[in-house]
Amino acid sequence: MISATRLQAASAAVTVLSNRTEVTDWTRRYFGPWWAASAVDATQVCAGPVLVADVDPTEHAALTLQVHDGRPAEEVEYARHRMLVARDGEDIIATSPDESIGYRCTPSTGRLVLSGVGVMELALAAARLAREVVRGQLLRDGWAVLHASAVVRPKDGATLLSFGGKGAGKTTTALLLASAGWQLLANDRVLVRPTGERDVEVVPWPSAAALGLGLVDSLGWGAAARGHLQEGGAFHPTQHDSVTEALLAGDFTPLWEDSKRRERKVQVFPDQFTPLFGVELATGGRAAGLFFPRVEADSSPDIVDGDHALGLREDDFMSGATEDRYPDIFGLAQGVDGGGRRSARDEVSARLAALPHLTVRLSHDMPASIAALRKAAEAI
């Protein structure tokens, strides 16, 4: 029995088919709150980009042997997994030893076939690549990808974008405003394109939200997260077991990987924000202002002086130099940079540069930080 889920964002679409309903159900759950995702009749799928993700150990073994048959192959890292990539005529073939998945892509038709052994590994990989198929279409259609969080004012769609490097407070800014009545559109990146004479349209980039344990506690979400687990619920499977154990123990001390370079975080599904934390999600908006938060633990939250020029910062776009987790190994964007065409990025930069820019100082005092952000939002 083949099941199918149709996924659509703006002008792009892809259909995911599988011999396991868990795979297509996963795609529908993961993208549904932010992108239009719906079950469709698999027998009626006859056109457009298609991603087939089947549990098929025999085909997985055959693809793996083909990659290893002596042809030139390149080792890359994709979504933190090692992958060997080669060519088979027009097709790009690959194998992921960590996930036990084989891949075959025909770039000219947009058809992707994944053959795996484990259902969950296959579901995760299918969702990642379905999103990349959509991104590739949108990049070719003039969209760009910004490294920013975003919230939307429900009454008029006005969207505030927050920029900054790791630890600057992008996610904190978005979640504080979302807990104060704004709608969450993104916690880390967004898709944008120039529209009309001056506007910048914004749509979500669906992903699990990575929230530090300290932030979860500061937002007052700890009890809800712990209760969810105690009742048999779960967060995204990429969440480290040590984070789950800490939540169950009511311990919100930050956890770090052995290298001390990356914090282990709570991994929240998009569809968990509303029922667990009371945060509403937005499906789109129009850029109205730019925030540049900075967290100073012992300072008083407020609007402060700052000087920012978005167009001069290449790393504010998820370009090839920045987007290191999802390189376009299957040619889905057909040569367009991962952050968008240069012309699209330049036009987005110019339009955003004309919007209000505000630097907001935040602290660990959440009520005061929310007050400062509300003050800044009112100024825009």
N, C-alpha and C positions, 0 to 999 in steps of 0.2 A: 504494500500500500504506500503510494507516494503522496506526501503532503507538500503544501506550498504556502509561502508567505510572500506577499508583495510589499515592498518597502519603497517609499517615495519621499523625497525632500526637494522642495522647490521644483525645478524642471527635470530632476534626475530620478531614476527608478531602477530597481533590480528585483528579480524574483528569486527567492531561495527555495530549492526543492530538496527533499531528502527522503530516504527510505525509513527514517526514524522521526516520528512526530516531535520528539524532544528537541531536535535540532531546529525545526521551523518554529516551534513554540517559544524557544529561547530567543530567536530573532525578533519575534513579535513582542515578547515581553520587554526586551532590552531597548528597542527603538520606539515602541508604541507611544510612550508619554511625550516624546519630542518630535519624532517623525511619524508620518502616516504609515502604519504597519497593519496589515490585515490578512486573514486567511483567504486564499483563493483556490479555485478548482484547478488542481495540477494538470488535468487533462486539457484545459483550455489555454495553457501557457504555450504560446507558439512564436512570440516575437519579443525583441528587446533583450537587454543583458540578463543572463541567467547564471546563477551559481548553484551547482549541484553538489551536495555534501552528503555522501552515503557512507554508512558503516559497511566497509567492504575490505576485509583483511587480505583477500586474494589480490585485488587491484592495487592495494597499498604496497604489497610485496613486489608486484610487477613494476610499479613506478619506481620504487626504491632501487630495484636491480637495474632499471634503465638508466637512472641517474649515475649509478656506479659502474656502468659497462665500459668505462675507458674514455668516454667523451669528455671534453673540457667542462669542468664544473667550478663554480665559485662558492666559497663559504661566506655567508652573510649572517647577521643577527637581525631577526625580525620578531618584534614583540617579546624581546628578551629570550628568544629561543634560537638555537643554532639551526641554520637551514642550508642545504646544498642545492644550488640552482644551476640548471643546464638548459640546453636547447635541443628540441627534437623537430627539425624542420622549422615550420612556422611557429610551433608551439614552444612555450616556456614550461619546463617541468622542474619539479623540486621535491625534496623530501625533508621532513623535520624529524630527526631521531627522537628528540625529547617528547614530541607529541604523538609520534607514530602516525603521521599523516603524510600522504603523497598528494602532490598538486600538479594539475595540468591547466594551462591557460592558453587560449587562442586570442591574442590581443585584437585582431581585426574584427572579431565578432563580439568581444566582451564576455565570452563564455569561460567560466571557471569550473573545474571539477576537482573536488576534494574527496579523497578516499582514506578513511581512517579505521582505527581499531576500537578506540574508546569513544563513547557517546559524548561525554562532557567535553573532552578535548576537541572533538569535532565541532560541537556547538559553539564553543568559544572562538575557534578559528574561522568558522563560517560567518559569525557576526562581525569579526574584525574585517574580513575581506569584503563582506557586503557593504560595509561602511566605506571601504576604500574604492569600491566600484562606483558608489555614489559620489564620493569626493572627486574621483577622476573625471566624471561627467561634468560636475559643477566647475571644476578648475578650467576645463576646456570651454565652458560656457561663460567665462568672465568673472567667476567668483574667486575670492582669496580666503586664506585661513589666518586668523589673528590669534596670537598667544595672549588671551585675555579672558577674564571672567565677565559675566554680563547679567544684569537684572533689568526687568521691564516693568514700567508703571502700568498697571492694568487698565486705567481709564483711557489712555491715549497711545499706548505702545511705545512711549519714549524709553529709550534704552541707554543705560549707563554702562560703559566699558571700563574695566579696571586693568591697568598694565603694571608690569614690574617683573623683576627676576624672581627666582625661587626664594620664598620667605618674605617677600615684600608685603604680602597681605591681600593678594588678589582673591583667593578663595574666602578668606575671612570677611572681606568687604562684601562680596556677593551674598554670603550666608547671613551676615548681620542685617543687610537690607531686606533679604528675603524673609527673615524672621520678623521684620517690621512692616510687612504688608506688600512689598514688591514681589514680583514673580521671578523665580530663578530660571535663567535661560542657559547659562553655562558657568562652570567653575574653573575652566582652564583654557578653552579655546572656542572660537566661533567662526562660522562661515559668513562672509560679508561680500556685498557687491554694490557698486554705484548704481543708483536708480534715479530716474528723473534728472533734474538739473543739479540738485545739491545733496540729495539724500544718500544714505548708506543703509541698505537693507541688511538685517541681521537674522540668521537662523541658527539653531543649536548644532553643536557637534556632540552627539550623544556618546557618553562614556560613563563608567562608574566613577563616582566622586571619591577621591582619596582625602580623608579627613583625619588629621592628627588626633590622638586620644585627648590631648589637652584642649584642643579646640572643641571637640565633642562635649567635653565636660563644661567648658566655659559657656557654651551656647545653651546649657541646660538640657542637653539631649542624652546624657549618660543613662538616666533611668530608663528611657524609652528603648535605647539600644540594648541595654542589659536585659530588660523585660522581653524584648523580641527574641533574644537567644534563649532565655529561660523557658519560653513557651514553645521551643522547638524550631524557631525561625533561623534564618541564615542570612549572611551578607554575601557579596560577590565572592565566588570561589577563589579568586586571586588573593583574598585576604589571608595574611599569614596566621597560622594557628596561635602564635603567641599573642596576637591582637585579640583574637576571640577569647582566649583564656583570661586576658587582662580585663576585658569587658565583663565577663562572667564573675570575676572577682571584685568588680567595682574599683579597679586600679587604673587610673588615667595618667599615670606617669608615662611620658613619651618613651617609645621603644625604638631602637636603632639596629640596623643591620650590622654585621660584624665589622664592616669597613668604616662604620660611623658616618658614612657619606649620605645615607638615605634613611629617612624615618619610615618605620613600618606603620601603616595607617589603616583606619577603618575604611572598607571599600563598599560604598553605598550604591545600590541599584538606583537608576533614575526613578523607578516607580515606587521606591520606598520613602522618598522625601515627604510626600503628602500624608500618607497614613501614619508614618512613624513620628515625623517632626513638624507636621502642619505647614510645610513649605509648598506653595503652589508653583507649578512649572509653566513657563511660557513657550510657545511654539514659534515665535518670531517677534520682530520689533524694528524700530527705526532709531539709529544712533542719534543721541541728543547731547551727550557730554562724556568727557573722559576723566577718570579718577586715577591718581597716582598715589596709592596708599603706601605708608611706611609704618612699621610697628616699632614703637619705642616703649618698652614695658613700663618704665617709671615716669613717663611724661603725661601731660594732660591732653587728651584727644581734642583736636580742633583742625580747622582749615589753616594751612600754613603756606608760606611763600614757596614757590617752586617754578622751575623753568624746564619745560619739556617740549620737544619737537619730534612727534611720532615719525614723521617722514624720514628722519635721519637715523632711525634705529632699525636695522635689518632684522634683529632678533625679536621684534614685536610681531613679525610674521612667521608662521610655521614653515619656513623655507627649507630647502634641502639641507642647509647647514644646521638648522635648528631641529628639524623633525628626524631624530635619530632612531625612534622606535619603529617607525613604519615606512621604511624605504620602499619606493615603487618598483619592487623587483619583478612584477608581472606586467609592467608597462601600461597600467590602467589609465594613467593620465596622458599617455602618448607624448611624453617628453616635456609636458608642462611642469614647472617647478612645484614642489609640494605646497608652497605658500601661495601659488597663483602666478599668472603671467606678470611680467614686469609692468606692463601697461595697467593692469588691474590694480596692482599694489600701489603704483604711483598715484593713480586716481583716488583710491581709498585714502591714502596718506594725505593728499591735498584736501579732501573733503573733511576728514577728521580734524585736520589742523585748524580748520575754521570754526570748530565747535569749542565750547568752554572747556578749559583744562583746570582741574583743581587737585592740589596735593592735600591729602588728608592724613593727619597723624593719628594713629590708633594706639591703644594700649591694652593691657589685660583687663582693664575695667570695661566690661562689655556694655553696661548701660550708658556710660559716658561715650564710648565709641559709637554706639548706635545714634546717640544724640548728635555727635559730630557729623556722622554720615547723613542724617536727616537734614541737618543744616546745609550741608554741601549740596544735597539733592534739590533742596528748595531754591538754592542759588542758581541752579541750572533750569 
